[in-house]
Amino acid sequence: MKKYAIREVFGTLQGEGALAGSPAVFLRFAGCNLGYAVCPWCDTDWVKARYHLDLHDTRELVKRTAVETFGGEVPGLLLVATGGEPSLQLDRPLSEALREAGYRVSMESNGSRTIDRSLVDWLTVSPKESAYVQREGDELKVVFTGSAPGPAPDIEAVRRLAEGTHFRHFFLQPLDLPESGPNYTATLDAVKRLGPPWRLSVQTHKVLGIP
């Protein structure tokens, strides 16, 4: 029987991108196919699984979280599959079980693997390498890395990441480093120079002090 390696499950508001402000249950899977060597500035602890659960117990954990945070599994509640890299684990049985319970299933992927779009209602791709394979979805969210390692050090690199892609929304998000905080000024300037359809994405959950 398949077991899902899960780092954490929690209820909060989506903090980033086009769905910012939406009540959501976050299902954070453990494991990533890129790792901290590719993303040394990653702000997520995805390495060690806290749970190894089958489909039924995963659903029960998600349900319990929704009840504790929102009073129940409200129809249309967002379920954010994240990680690590969630495409390594989110499969059709789990997607169908979540949808049957009324969730809108969203995935936040690094784009390094092809995603079966039929598994999700919303797909966010945030590429961590200059060459990535999943080049269509609902939103492209690029972390503006500037002088730090990463695929988006300047606006020309951002344009190259978006070239030939098919997304409904395009976001540039500041890189938040422990020693210096978010690079707001550089990112704001980059969004101004890029122009439409690019927009600024701020990690509002960090501003509000929520998970």
C-alpha positions in Angstrom: 0.0 0.0 0.0 1.3 3.4 -1.0 2.4 5.7 1.8 2.7 9.5 1.4 5.8 11.1 3.0 4.4 14.3 4.5 6.3 17.0 6.3 3.4 19.0 7.7 -0.3 19.9 7.2 -1.6 23.2 8.4 -4.5 25.6 7.8 -3.9 29.3 7.0 -4.3 31.8 4.2 -2.5 31.5 0.9 0.2 34.1 1.1 1.5 34.4 -2.5 0.5 34.9 -6.1 -3.0 35.3 -7.6 -4.7 33.3 -4.9 -3.2 35.3 -2.0 -5.7 35.7 0.8 -7.6 32.5 0.1 -8.2 30.2 3.1 -6.2 27.1 2.4 -5.0 23.8 3.9 -1.4 23.3 3.0 -0.3 19.7 2.4 3.5 19.9 2.4 5.2 16.7 1.1 8.7 15.7 2.1 11.4 15.3 -0.5 12.6 17.3 -3.5 14.3 16.3 -6.7 16.4 19.5 -6.8 17.5 20.0 -3.2 19.3 22.8 -1.4 22.3 22.5 -3.7 20.2 24.1 -6.4 18.2 26.4 -4.1 20.5 27.3 -1.2 18.1 30.1 -0.3 15.1 27.8 0.0 13.0 28.9 3.1 11.2 25.5 3.5 12.2 22.6 5.7 11.0 19.7 3.5 13.8 17.1 4.1 12.4 14.8 6.9 8.9 13.4 6.8 6.9 13.7 10.0 4.3 11.3 8.7 4.2 8.3 6.4 0.5 7.8 5.7 -1.7 5.8 3.4 -4.5 7.5 1.4 -7.2 7.1 4.1 -5.0 8.5 6.9 -3.7 11.3 4.7 -7.4 12.3 4.1 -8.1 12.1 7.8 -5.2 14.4 8.6 -6.3 16.9 6.0 -9.9 16.8 7.3 -8.8 17.2 10.9 -6.7 20.2 10.0 -9.6 21.8 8.1 -12.0 21.2 11.0 -9.6 22.7 13.5 -8.8 25.8 11.4 -11.9 26.5 9.4 -14.6 24.6 11.3 -15.0 22.0 8.6 -14.2 21.0 5.0 -15.9 24.0 3.5 -16.8 23.5 -0.2 -14.3 25.2 -2.4 -11.6 25.4 0.2 -8.1 25.5 -1.3 -5.8 22.5 -0.8 -2.2 23.6 -1.6 0.0 20.6 -2.5 3.5 21.9 -1.9 6.9 20.7 -0.7 9.7 20.1 -1.5 8.4 19.0 -4.9 4.7 17.8 -4.7 4.6 16.3 -8.1 6.7 13.4 -6.8 3.8 12.2 -4.7 0.5 13.8 -5.6 -1.3 11.1 -7.6 -4.8 10.5 -9.0 -6.2 8.6 -6.0 -5.3 11.4 -3.6 -6.4 14.1 -6.0 -9.7 12.5 -6.5 -10.3 11.9 -2.8 -9.6 15.6 -2.1 -11.8 16.8 -4.9 -14.6 14.5 -3.7 -14.4 16.3 -0.3 -14.9 19.6 -2.1 -11.4 20.9 -2.2 -9.9 23.0 -5.1 -6.5 21.3 -5.5 -3.6 23.6 -6.2 0.0 22.6 -6.7 3.2 24.6 -6.3 5.9 23.0 -8.5 9.5 23.8 -9.4 8.6 22.9 -13.0 11.4 20.3 -13.4 8.9 17.5 -14.0 6.0 17.3 -16.4 2.7 17.8 -14.5 -0.5 16.0 -15.3 -2.8 19.1 -15.3 -5.9 16.9 -14.8 -4.7 16.2 -11.2 -5.0 19.9 -10.2 -7.4 22.8 -10.4 -4.6 25.4 -10.2 -0.9 25.0 -11.1 1.8 27.4 -10.0 5.3 26.9 -11.5 8.2 28.5 -9.8 11.3 27.5 -11.7 14.5 27.0 -9.8 16.7 26.3 -12.9 16.9 28.2 -16.2 15.9 25.0 -18.1 12.6 23.6 -16.9 10.0 21.4 -18.6 6.6 22.4 -17.2 6.0 25.5 -19.3 2.3 26.0 -19.0 0.0 26.5 -16.0 -2.1 29.1 -14.2 0.8 31.2 -12.9 4.5 31.5 -13.4 6.1 32.8 -10.1 9.7 33.7 -10.5 11.9 34.4 -7.5 14.1 37.4 -8.3 17.4 36.2 -7.0 19.6 39.1 -7.9 23.2 38.5 -6.8 22.3 35.2 -5.0 22.5 31.9 -6.9 19.4 31.1 -9.0 17.9 31.4 -12.5 16.6 35.0 -12.2 19.5 37.4 -11.4 18.3 40.2 -13.7 15.3 41.2 -15.9 16.8 39.6 -19.1 17.0 36.2 -17.2 13.4 36.7 -16.1 12.3 37.3 -19.7 14.1 34.2 -20.8 12.3 32.1 -18.2 9.0 33.3 -19.5 9.8 33.0 -23.2 7.6 30.5 -25.0 5.5 29.7 -22.0 1.7 29.7 -21.6 0.5 31.0 -18.2 -2.4 33.1 -17.2 -0.5 35.1 -14.6 3.1 36.2 -14.3 4.6 37.2 -10.9 8.0 38.3 -9.7 8.7 37.7 -6.1 11.4 39.1 -3.9 14.1 36.7 -2.6 14.0 36.6 1.2 17.4 35.9 2.8 17.8 35.4 6.6 20.7 37.8 6.7 19.2 40.7 4.6 15.4 40.1 4.3 13.4 40.5 1.1 15.1 42.3 -1.8 12.0 44.6 -2.3 13.7 47.5 -3.9 15.4 45.5 -6.6 12.3 43.5 -7.3 10.1 46.5 -7.5 12.4 48.1 -10.0 12.5 44.9 -12.0 8.7 44.7 -12.2 8.5 48.3 -13.4 11.0 47.6 -16.1 9.4 44.3 -17.2 5.9 45.9 -17.4 2.7 43.9 -18.1 1.8 41.2 -17.7 4.3 41.0 -14.8 3.1 41.7 -11.3 4.7 41.8 -7.9 4.1 38.9 -5.5 4.7 39.6 -1.8 4.9 36.8 0.8 2.1 38.3 2.8 2.0 35.4 5.3 5.5 36.5 6.5 4.3 40.2 6.7 1.3 39.0 8.8 3.2 36.5 10.9 1.0 33.5 9.9 2.1 30.1 8.7 
